[in-house]
Amino acid sequence: MSEARRVALTAQGFNAPSRGGDVAATRLRKAIDRLGLLQIDSVNVLVRAHYLPLFSRLGSYEPESLDALIAKKPKRYFEYWGHEASLLPVDCHPLLRWRMARALRGKGVWRQLEPFASEKRAEADALLDRIRADGPLAASDIAGRAARKGMWVWSDAKHALEWLFWAGLVAATHRRGSFERVYDLPERVLPRAVLGLPTPRGLDARRTLLARAARALGIATADDLRDYYRVPAADVRLPIGQLIEDGTIIPVRVRGWQQQAYLHKQAYAGRRLAGAALVSPFDPLIWHRPRTERLFGFRYRLEIYTPAHRREHGYYVLPFLMDGALVARVDLKADRKASALIVQRAHIEPDAPRSTLERLMEELRLMASWLGLSRLAIAPAAARAAASE
């Protein structure tokens, strides 16, 4: 198990020689390419989700550098459904056209979007014509403040735009304001060279996605591989068999794992397990919770949508990785008006080393500094919990 963990951490970029120093655009690109994607999420209680995995691996960097990298033209990265909403390298576009084709038929999309592939298609086409004639469009441009009446209450315009986006008929050009997606024609967003690439067969595309997942994970079960790019379970068996046959992945057994595991041909167990990092709930290292339990013996659940009185560990909880183990978790909030990083709750695992609290505090101070917050504030409940463990 310890070797499997080292393989996984090395593949995910946690065995780099050091964090910090000058984090140039080249290092950001290499980190993103290693992971294959960055998950996007609208929750901003701490910082947007796509910024955190790079901080965890590289240390303090300028978030504006990532913004510039994403916005740079011709685009190196585009937004689409990878592992949920994601930023992906543009060479991934052809590999996801099978998903766009299914969405065009009303398959594999949210239930509320299905009608736009059939009886409501004319509404979607009208919006597409408007974008073609007038340029980039967001839902609020059509429905004003009523575009989103609540977190999960969307207007018909927003549903139609989302279906067009899922079907690949429009692309996300950027986000604005409260993280609202702005849509335009793919040919006005993505490089012509990428759009001109041939569309692989669905089987071939899914095999390549699973191979990329295997490289990013290092060692994984079939379900881990499937989850990385959300490949449907029914579409996994044959491409995995082909990857075994061509030597891309090697079947192995991991002590304590009930499922068959697969080792990527380039994976190795790095020697260095020293170091510490706070890990986002949306980090590829831990986003598939069964894998997190298998690798680290660490049960983790995101409790954002759990009623406050039923939360076990807090609202936006980040696990703390130290010397190759998940040893603590903290519920964090950035209070930008007070310029404070607030630790609302804290929990240290029973078998954590005695140095955990001290090193956790170091990492929290580093995060506060990275976020441009001048102080670290420990809520009384968090202080009592840390003191008692």
C-alpha positions as CSV (number, residue, x, y, z in Angstrom):
1,M,0.0,0.0,0.0
2,S,2.8,2.5,0.8
3,E,4.3,1.9,-2.6
4,A,1.0,2.5,-4.3
5,R,0.6,5.7,-2.4
6,R,4.0,6.9,-3.5
7,V,3.2,6.0,-7.1
8,A,-0.1,8.0,-6.9
9,L,1.5,11.0,-5.3
10,T,4.4,11.1,-7.7
11,A,2.0,10.8,-10.7
12,Q,0.0,13.7,-9.3
13,G,3.0,16.0,-8.9
14,F,3.4,15.8,-5.1
15,N,6.9,14.5,-5.2
16,A,8.5,17.6,-6.8
17,P,11.8,18.7,-5.3
18,S,10.3,21.8,-3.7
19,R,7.4,24.2,-3.7
20,G,7.8,28.0,-4.0
21,G,10.3,30.1,-5.8
22,D,9.5,31.7,-9.1
23,V,6.5,30.0,-10.6
24,A,6.7,30.9,-14.2
25,A,4.0,30.1,-16.8
26,T,6.1,27.1,-18.0
27,R,5.7,25.5,-14.5
28,L,2.0,26.2,-14.5
29,R,1.6,24.6,-17.9
30,K,3.6,21.5,-17.0
31,A,1.5,21.1,-13.8
32,I,-1.8,21.4,-15.7
33,D,-0.6,19.0,-18.4
34,R,0.5,16.5,-15.8
35,L,-3.0,16.6,-14.3
36,G,-4.8,16.7,-17.6
37,L,-7.4,19.1,-16.4
38,L,-8.4,21.5,-13.6
39,Q,-11.9,21.2,-12.2
40,I,-14.0,24.4,-12.1
41,D,-16.5,25.1,-9.4
42,S,-18.6,28.2,-8.6
43,V,-18.1,28.1,-4.8
44,N,-15.8,31.0,-3.7
45,V,-15.8,30.8,0.1
46,L,-12.0,30.4,-0.1
47,V,-10.8,30.8,-3.7
48,R,-12.1,29.4,-7.0
49,A,-11.4,25.7,-7.2
50,H,-9.1,25.7,-10.2
51,Y,-6.5,27.8,-8.5
52,L,-5.9,25.5,-5.5
53,P,-4.4,22.4,-7.1
54,L,-1.5,24.4,-8.5
55,F,-0.9,26.1,-5.1
56,S,-0.9,22.6,-3.5
57,R,1.8,21.4,-5.8
58,L,3.8,24.5,-6.6
59,G,3.4,26.8,-3.6
60,S,2.7,30.5,-3.9
61,Y,2.2,31.7,-7.4
62,E,0.4,34.6,-8.9
63,P,-3.2,33.7,-9.7
64,E,-3.2,36.4,-12.4
65,S,-0.5,34.3,-14.1
66,L,-3.0,31.4,-14.4
67,D,-5.7,33.8,-15.6
68,A,-3.3,35.1,-18.3
69,L,-2.4,31.6,-19.3
70,I,-6.1,30.6,-19.7
71,A,-7.0,33.8,-21.6
72,K,-3.9,33.7,-23.9
73,K,-4.6,33.4,-27.6
74,P,-4.5,31.1,-29.5
75,K,-6.1,29.3,-26.6
76,R,-4.1,26.5,-24.9
77,Y,-7.0,25.5,-22.7
78,F,-10.8,25.4,-23.1
79,E,-13.7,24.8,-20.8
80,Y,-15.9,21.7,-21.2
81,W,-17.2,18.7,-19.3
82,G,-14.1,16.7,-18.4
83,H,-14.4,15.7,-14.7
84,E,-17.5,17.9,-14.2
85,A,-16.9,21.4,-15.5
86,S,-13.2,21.6,-16.3
87,L,-10.4,23.5,-17.9
88,L,-8.7,21.2,-20.4
89,P,-5.8,21.3,-22.9
90,V,-7.2,22.1,-26.3
91,D,-5.8,18.8,-27.7
92,C,-8.5,17.2,-25.6
93,H,-11.3,18.7,-27.7
94,P,-11.4,15.9,-30.4
95,L,-11.4,13.3,-27.6
96,L,-14.6,14.7,-26.1
97,R,-16.6,15.1,-29.4
98,W,-18.3,11.8,-28.7
99,R,-19.7,13.4,-25.6
100,M,-20.8,16.4,-27.7
101,A,-22.5,14.1,-30.2
102,R,-24.4,12.3,-27.5
103,A,-25.6,15.6,-26.0
104,L,-26.7,16.7,-29.5
105,R,-29.1,13.7,-29.3
106,G,-30.2,14.6,-25.8
107,K,-28.1,11.8,-24.2
108,G,-25.8,12.2,-21.2
109,V,-27.0,15.6,-20.3
110,W,-29.0,16.9,-17.3
111,R,-32.7,16.0,-17.6
112,Q,-33.7,19.6,-17.8
113,L,-31.6,20.0,-21.0
114,E,-32.9,17.0,-22.9
115,P,-35.9,18.9,-24.5
116,F,-33.5,21.2,-26.3
117,A,-32.4,18.3,-28.5
118,S,-35.9,17.7,-29.6
119,E,-39.1,19.7,-29.0
120,K,-37.3,22.8,-27.8
121,R,-34.6,22.7,-30.4
122,A,-35.9,25.8,-32.2
123,E,-35.4,27.8,-29.0
124,A,-31.7,26.7,-28.9
125,D,-31.2,27.4,-32.6
126,A,-32.6,30.9,-32.2
127,L,-30.0,31.6,-29.5
128,L,-27.3,30.1,-31.7
129,D,-28.4,32.4,-34.5
130,R,-28.2,35.4,-32.2
131,I,-24.7,34.5,-31.0
132,R,-23.7,34.0,-34.7
133,A,-25.0,37.4,-35.6
134,D,-24.3,39.5,-32.4
135,G,-21.3,37.8,-30.8
136,P,-20.6,36.4,-27.3
137,L,-23.7,36.0,-25.1
138,A,-24.4,35.1,-21.4
139,A,-27.7,34.1,-19.9
140,S,-28.0,37.4,-18.1
141,D,-27.8,39.2,-21.4
142,I,-31.2,37.6,-22.3
143,A,-33.0,37.3,-19.0
144,G,-31.3,40.0,-16.9
145,R,-31.1,39.4,-13.2
146,A,-33.8,36.7,-13.5
147,A,-31.4,34.5,-15.5
148,R,-30.7,32.7,-12.2
149,K,-33.3,33.1,-9.6
150,G,-31.6,30.8,-7.2
151,M,-28.7,28.4,-7.2
152,W,-30.5,25.6,-9.1
153,V,-33.3,27.6,-10.6
154,W,-32.3,28.5,-14.2
155,S,-34.1,30.3,-16.9
156,D,-35.0,28.6,-20.2
157,A,-32.4,30.7,-21.9
158,K,-29.7,29.4,-19.5
159,H,-30.9,25.8,-20.1
160,A,-30.7,26.3,-23.9
161,L,-27.3,27.8,-23.7
162,E,-26.0,25.0,-21.5
163,W,-27.4,22.4,-24.0
164,L,-25.6,24.2,-26.9
165,F,-22.4,24.2,-24.8
166,W,-22.7,20.5,-23.9
167,A,-23.4,19.7,-27.6
168,G,-20.3,21.6,-28.7
169,L,-22.3,24.1,-30.8
170,V,-21.0,26.9,-28.7
171,A,-17.9,27.3,-26.5
172,A,-17.1,29.2,-23.4
173,T,-15.0,32.2,-24.3
174,H,-14.5,33.4,-20.7
175,R,-16.3,33.9,-17.3
176,R,-17.4,37.3,-16.0
177,G,-18.9,38.9,-12.9
178,S,-20.1,36.3,-10.5
179,F,-18.3,33.5,-12.5
180,E,-21.0,33.5,-15.3
181,R,-20.1,31.6,-18.4
182,V,-20.0,33.6,-21.7
183,Y,-20.7,31.7,-24.9
184,D,-19.6,32.2,-28.5
185,L,-19.2,30.1,-31.6
186,P,-16.4,27.5,-31.3
187,E,-14.6,28.9,-34.4
188,R,-14.3,32.2,-32.6
189,V,-13.0,30.7,-29.4
190,L,-10.8,27.7,-30.3
191,P,-7.8,27.5,-32.6
192,R,-8.7,26.6,-36.1
193,A,-6.0,23.9,-36.1
194,V,-7.7,22.2,-33.2
195,L,-11.2,22.3,-34.7
196,G,-9.7,21.0,-37.9
197,L,-8.3,17.8,-36.2
198,P,-10.2,14.7,-37.3
199,T,-12.8,13.3,-34.9
200,P,-11.6,9.9,-33.6
201,R,-14.0,7.0,-33.2
202,G,-15.8,7.1,-29.8
203,L,-13.9,3.9,-28.7
204,D,-10.5,5.4,-29.7
205,A,-11.3,8.7,-27.9
206,R,-12.4,7.0,-24.7
207,R,-9.3,4.7,-24.8
208,T,-7.1,7.8,-25.0
209,L,-8.9,9.5,-22.2
210,L,-8.5,6.4,-20.0
211,A,-4.8,6.3,-20.9
212,R,-4.4,10.0,-19.9
213,A,-6.3,9.2,-16.6
214,A,-3.9,6.3,-16.0
215,R,-0.9,8.5,-16.5
216,A,-2.3,11.2,-14.2
217,L,-3.2,8.7,-11.5
218,G,-0.2,6.4,-11.7
219,I,-2.0,3.5,-10.3
220,A,-5.8,3.0,-10.3
221,T,-8.7,0.7,-10.6
222,A,-11.0,0.7,-13.6
223,D,-13.5,2.8,-11.7
224,D,-10.8,5.3,-10.8
225,L,-9.8,5.6,-14.5
226,R,-13.4,5.9,-15.6
227,D,-14.2,8.6,-13.1
228,Y,-11.3,10.9,-14.1
229,Y,-13.0,12.0,-17.3
230,R,-16.4,10.6,-16.4
231,V,-16.4,7.9,-19.0
232,P,-19.6,5.9,-18.8
233,A,-19.1,2.6,-17.0
234,A,-20.5,0.7,-20.0
235,D,-17.8,2.1,-22.2
236,V,-14.8,1.1,-20.1
237,R,-14.2,-2.6,-20.4
238,L,-13.1,-2.8,-24.1
239,P,-10.7,0.2,-24.1
240,I,-9.1,-1.0,-20.8
241,G,-8.5,-4.4,-22.4
242,Q,-6.9,-2.6,-25.4
243,L,-4.6,-0.5,-23.1
244,I,-3.5,-3.7,-21.3
245,E,-2.8,-5.4,-24.7
246,D,-0.7,-2.5,-26.0
247,G,1.2,-2.2,-22.7
248,T,0.0,1.2,-21.7
249,I,-1.3,-0.1,-18.4
250,I,-0.1,-3.2,-16.5
251,P,-2.5,-5.2,-14.2
252,V,-1.1,-5.3,-10.7
253,R,-2.4,-6.2,-7.2
254,V,-2.4,-3.8,-4.3
255,R,-2.5,-5.2,-0.8
256,G,-5.8,-4.2,0.8
257,W,-7.6,-3.4,-2.5
258,Q,-10.4,-5.7,-3.5
259,Q,-10.5,-4.4,-7.1
260,Q,-8.0,-5.1,-9.8
261,A,-5.4,-2.3,-10.1
262,Y,-3.6,-1.0,-13.2
263,L,-0.1,0.6,-13.2
264,H,0.7,3.1,-16.0
265,K,3.8,2.1,-17.9
266,Q,5.6,5.3,-17.0
267,A,4.6,5.4,-13.3
268,Y,7.1,5.0,-10.6
269,A,7.3,5.3,-6.8
270,G,9.1,8.5,-6.0
271,R,11.4,8.4,-3.0
272,R,10.4,11.8,-1.6
273,L,7.3,11.8,0.6
274,A,8.3,14.8,2.6
275,G,6.4,18.0,2.4
276,A,3.0,19.4,3.3
277,A,0.0,20.8,1.3
278,L,-3.6,21.7,1.8
279,V,-5.7,19.9,-0.8
280,S,-8.8,21.3,-2.4
281,P,-12.1,19.3,-2.3
282,F,-11.9,19.4,-6.1
283,D,-8.3,18.2,-6.4
284,P,-7.7,15.2,-8.7
285,L,-5.8,13.5,-5.8
286,I,-9.0,13.1,-3.7
287,W,-12.0,13.9,-5.9
288,H,-12.9,10.2,-6.3
289,R,-13.7,9.5,-2.6
290,P,-13.5,5.7,-2.8
291,R,-10.0,6.0,-4.1
292,T,-9.1,8.5,-1.3
293,E,-10.2,5.9,1.3
294,R,-8.3,3.1,-0.5
295,L,-5.1,5.1,-0.8
296,F,-5.0,7.0,2.5
297,G,-7.5,5.3,4.8
298,F,-9.1,8.7,5.0
299,R,-12.9,9.1,4.7
300,Y,-13.8,12.4,3.2
301,R,-17.1,13.9,2.1
302,L,-17.8,17.4,0.8
303,E,-20.5,18.8,3.1
304,I,-21.4,22.0,1.2
305,Y,-25.0,20.7,0.5
306,T,-25.4,19.1,4.0
307,P,-27.5,21.1,6.4
308,A,-25.3,23.0,8.8
309,H,-26.5,21.1,11.9
310,R,-25.6,17.8,10.3
311,R,-22.1,18.7,9.1
312,E,-19.4,16.6,10.7
313,H,-16.3,18.6,9.7
314,G,-17.6,21.9,8.2
315,Y,-18.7,23.6,5.0
316,Y,-15.5,23.9,2.8
317,V,-13.1,21.4,4.3
318,L,-9.5,20.9,2.9
319,P,-7.6,17.8,3.9
320,F,-4.0,18.3,5.0
321,L,-1.4,16.2,3.2
322,M,1.8,15.8,5.2
323,D,4.7,13.4,4.4
324,G,2.5,11.3,2.1
325,A,-0.4,10.9,4.5
326,L,-3.7,12.8,5.0
327,V,-3.4,13.7,8.7
328,A,-5.9,16.5,9.3
329,R,-8.7,18.6,7.8
330,V,-9.7,22.2,8.2
331,D,-12.8,24.2,7.3
332,L,-11.6,27.4,5.8
333,K,-13.1,30.7,4.8
334,A,-11.4,33.8,3.3
335,D,-12.8,37.0,4.8
336,R,-11.5,39.5,2.3
337,K,-13.1,42.5,4.0
338,A,-11.2,41.7,7.2
339,S,-8.2,40.4,5.3
340,A,-8.3,37.2,7.3
341,L,-8.1,33.5,6.5
342,I,-10.5,32.0,9.0
343,V,-10.1,28.5,10.3
344,Q,-13.7,27.7,11.3
345,R,-13.2,24.1,12.3
346,A,-10.2,21.8,12.5
347,H,-9.8,18.1,13.0
348,I,-6.5,16.1,13.4
349,E,-6.6,12.4,12.6
350,P,-6.0,10.1,15.6
351,D,-2.8,8.6,14.2
352,A,-1.3,11.9,13.0
353,P,2.3,12.7,14.0
354,R,2.9,15.1,16.9
355,S,4.3,17.7,14.5
356,T,1.0,17.9,12.6
357,L,-0.4,21.0,14.2
358,E,2.8,23.0,13.9
359,R,3.2,22.2,10.2
360,L,-0.5,22.7,9.5
361,M,-0.2,26.2,11.0
362,E,2.8,26.9,8.7
363,E,0.8,25.9,5.7
364,L,-2.2,28.0,6.7
365,R,0.0,31.0,7.1
366,L,1.4,30.3,3.6
367,M,-2.1,30.0,2.1
368,A,-3.1,33.3,3.8
369,S,-0.1,35.1,2.3
370,W,-0.8,33.6,-1.1
371,L,-4.4,34.8,-1.0
372,G,-3.2,38.3,0.0
373,L,-4.8,38.0,3.5
374,S,-2.8,39.7,6.2
375,R,-3.8,37.5,9.1
376,L,-4.8,34.0,10.2
377,A,-7.9,33.8,12.4
378,I,-8.6,30.7,14.4
379,A,-12.3,30.3,15.5
380,P,-12.7,29.2,19.1
381,A,-14.2,25.9,18.1
382,A,-11.2,25.1,15.9
383,A,-8.7,26.1,18.6
384,R,-10.4,23.9,21.1
385,A,-10.6,21.0,18.7
386,A,-6.9,21.3,17.8
387,A,-5.8,21.6,21.4
388,S,-7.7,18.5,22.4
389,E,-6.3,16.2,19.7
